[in-house]
Amino acid sequence: MTPSDPAHIAAENAVSLQTFREGMSRLGAAVNIITSDGPNGQLGFTATAVCSLSAEPPSLLVCMNRQSQQNAPLKANGVLCVNTLASHHEPLSGVFSGVGKLEMAERFRRAQWSTMITGSPALDDAVVSFDCRIDQVVEINTHSLLIAHVLGIKIGHEIRSLMYLNRTYHELGTAFSYPESSRPWL
């Protein structure tokens, strides 16, 4: 059996959903609120599945559950803003993840917003906001992968980011540096 043999691949993919979720809980990630505004209305949701895709052109990858009620409107709007949250935004993260089941307009009233190029809401005190046009959508398994071209960036003053790790929030902002003589990778 070779590594590319379908039987070998099936045997390797016998990871349980519970084990996968436990493993992913240990993969720390920045907490973001993805926002959009356009012909299908203003919307926003909390996401950790966001990463840099390319520097030239500047692009991000944003993953969204295909069953989300906001999936179709976001894709139809064609624009989004990735707002990376500061540690004091933990309650706002909960609001945009659906805790309390607030109407969308009420969610947005919980913070101060402005707009940049696309008209998508940019959180005024975000660590950073990336204003983007959705260039491509790839539907794979349970998620839509949104490839977003960055049109504008607003860098905030706060650098203490809100992180999600082991199913709880953490603050990241203090750098740790090994003395050169004790760096394990040297």
Phi, psi and omega per residue, in radians:
M1 nan 2.197 3.137
T2 -1.685 2.821 3.130
P3 -1.038 -0.449 3.140
S4 -1.610 -0.054 3.111
D5 -1.148 2.272 -3.123
P6 -0.939 -0.626 3.127
A7 -1.164 -0.651 3.109
H8 -1.174 -0.755 3.129
I9 -1.093 -0.767 3.127
A10 -1.058 -0.722 3.135
A11 -1.142 -0.661 3.124
E12 -1.222 -0.478 -3.081
N13 -1.590 0.382 -3.131
A14 -1.542 0.676 3.118
V15 -1.509 2.281 3.141
S16 -1.281 2.690 3.108
L17 -1.044 -0.712 3.137
Q18 -1.083 -0.770 3.133
T19 -1.156 -0.718 3.110
F20 -1.069 -0.825 -3.135
R21 -1.089 -0.686 3.102
E22 -1.111 -0.767 3.102
G23 -1.068 -0.772 -3.137
M24 -1.158 -0.500 3.120
S25 -1.129 -0.335 -3.129
R26 -1.681 0.060 3.075
L27 -1.739 1.632 -3.081
G28 -1.063 2.576 -3.117
A29 -2.604 2.627 3.020
A30 -1.171 2.567 3.115
V31 -1.727 2.282 -3.089
N32 -2.262 2.667 2.901
I33 -1.939 2.112 3.108
I34 -1.628 2.199 -3.116
T35 -2.144 2.807 3.084
S36 -2.742 2.700 3.017
D37 -2.626 2.464 -3.112
G38 3.016 -2.720 -3.074
P39 -1.043 -0.417 3.139
N40 -1.762 0.288 3.012
G41 1.626 2.999 3.129
Q42 -1.467 2.381 -3.141
L43 -2.618 2.862 3.100
G44 -2.868 2.605 3.107
F45 -2.656 2.725 3.115
T46 -1.488 2.397 -3.124
A47 -2.558 2.505 2.997
T48 -1.975 -0.235 -3.111
A49 -1.527 1.276 -3.133
V50 -2.380 2.374 3.072
C51 -2.695 2.843 3.042
S52 -1.189 2.402 3.112
L53 -1.919 -0.734 -3.075
S54 -2.739 2.569 3.050
A55 -1.611 -0.450 -3.128
E56 -2.332 1.757 -0.074
P57 -1.321 2.764 3.135
P58 -1.097 2.106 -3.055
S59 -2.502 2.587 3.072
L60 -2.112 2.755 3.018
L61 -1.986 2.165 3.124
V62 -2.125 2.230 -3.136
C63 -1.862 2.379 -3.115
M64 -2.408 2.388 3.115
N65 -1.070 2.296 -3.101
R66 -1.176 -0.377 -3.126
Q67 -1.537 -0.077 3.102
S68 -1.092 2.443 3.092
Q69 -1.109 -0.354 -3.104
Q70 -1.595 -0.081 -3.069
N71 -1.065 -0.998 -3.099
A72 -1.102 -0.799 3.114
P73 -1.066 -0.664 3.134
L74 -1.099 -0.852 -3.136
K75 -1.094 -0.668 3.137
A76 -1.199 -0.610 3.087
N77 -1.117 -0.631 3.074
G78 1.368 0.064 -3.139
V79 -2.434 2.756 3.071
L80 -2.753 2.841 3.039
C81 -2.276 2.197 3.073
V82 -1.622 2.004 -3.135
N83 -1.899 1.882 -3.122
T84 -1.422 2.198 -2.990
L85 -1.470 2.532 2.987
A86 -1.493 2.881 -3.062
S87 -1.038 -0.544 -3.134
H88 -1.311 -0.057 3.135
H89 -1.565 0.161 -3.105
E90 -0.901 -0.821 3.120
P91 -1.070 -0.637 3.131
L92 -1.157 -0.640 3.068
S93 -1.012 -0.782 3.113
G94 -1.085 -0.742 3.139
V95 -1.029 -0.796 -3.091
F96 -1.401 -0.182 3.034
S97 -1.556 -0.050 3.054
G98 1.866 -0.050 3.098
V99 -1.061 2.244 -3.118
G100 1.528 -0.189 3.078
K101 0.865 0.776 3.130
L102 -1.304 2.604 3.030
E103 -1.095 2.708 -3.061
M104 -1.027 -0.748 -3.134
A105 -1.050 -0.692 3.127
E106 -1.179 -0.642 3.093
R107 -1.027 -0.806 -3.119
F108 -1.189 -0.471 3.110
R109 -1.217 -0.209 -3.112
R110 -1.376 -0.039 -3.130
A111 -2.660 3.029 3.106
Q112 -1.739 2.320 -3.073
W113 -2.263 2.670 2.977
S114 -2.365 -3.067 3.080
T115 -2.233 2.787 3.090
M116 -2.060 -2.211 -3.036
I117 -1.320 -0.798 -3.008
T118 -1.432 -0.269 -3.053
G119 1.559 -0.061 3.067
S120 -1.233 2.497 -3.136
P121 -1.102 2.274 3.064
A122 -1.963 2.147 -3.118
L123 -1.138 2.140 -3.036
D124 -1.004 -0.661 -3.086
D125 -1.956 0.558 3.075
A126 -1.192 2.736 3.016
V127 -1.072 -0.771 3.048
V128 -2.774 2.579 3.049
S129 -2.187 2.309 3.118
F130 -1.973 1.969 -3.130
D131 -1.583 2.154 -2.927
C132 -2.367 2.695 2.932
R133 -1.836 2.339 3.102
I134 -1.347 2.027 -3.122
D135 -1.617 -0.541 -3.073
Q136 -2.705 2.568 3.059
V137 -2.195 2.254 3.080
V138 -2.043 2.122 3.124
E139 -1.602 2.080 3.141
I140 -2.476 2.190 -3.136
N141 0.870 -2.116 -3.044
T142 -1.545 -0.078 -2.990
H143 -2.219 2.694 2.937
S144 -1.699 2.227 3.074
L145 -1.724 2.000 -3.087
L146 -1.743 2.068 3.073
I147 -1.657 2.026 -2.971
A148 -2.064 2.174 3.095
H149 -1.450 2.149 -3.102
V150 -1.368 2.101 -3.138
L151 -1.757 -0.442 -3.123
G152 -2.731 2.649 3.126
I153 -2.351 2.337 3.031
K154 -2.078 1.974 -3.118
I155 -1.633 2.187 -3.109
G156 -1.482 3.116 -3.136
H157 -1.555 -0.415 -3.098
E158 -1.422 2.387 3.095
I159 -2.097 -0.018 3.086
R160 -1.477 1.753 -3.050
S161 -1.466 2.640 3.033
L162 -1.553 2.162 -3.131
M163 -2.056 2.700 3.083
Y164 -2.117 2.110 -3.104
L165 -2.621 2.358 3.109
N166 0.978 0.720 3.080
R167 1.100 0.489 3.080
T168 -2.630 2.833 -3.127
Y169 -1.479 2.592 3.090
H170 -2.471 2.736 3.052
E171 -1.783 2.371 3.073
L172 -2.174 2.228 3.126
G173 -3.029 -0.267 3.139
T174 -1.760 2.156 3.141
A175 -1.359 2.511 3.057
F176 -2.014 2.326 -3.122
S177 -2.279 2.220 3.041
Y178 -1.299 2.473 2.942
P179 -1.051 2.500 -3.051
E180 -0.918 -0.652 -3.090
S181 -1.231 -0.318 -3.102
S182 -1.973 0.231 3.124
R183 -1.166 2.109 -3.040
P184 -1.162 -0.366 -3.090
W185 -1.593 -0.048 3.122
L186 -1.569 nan nan
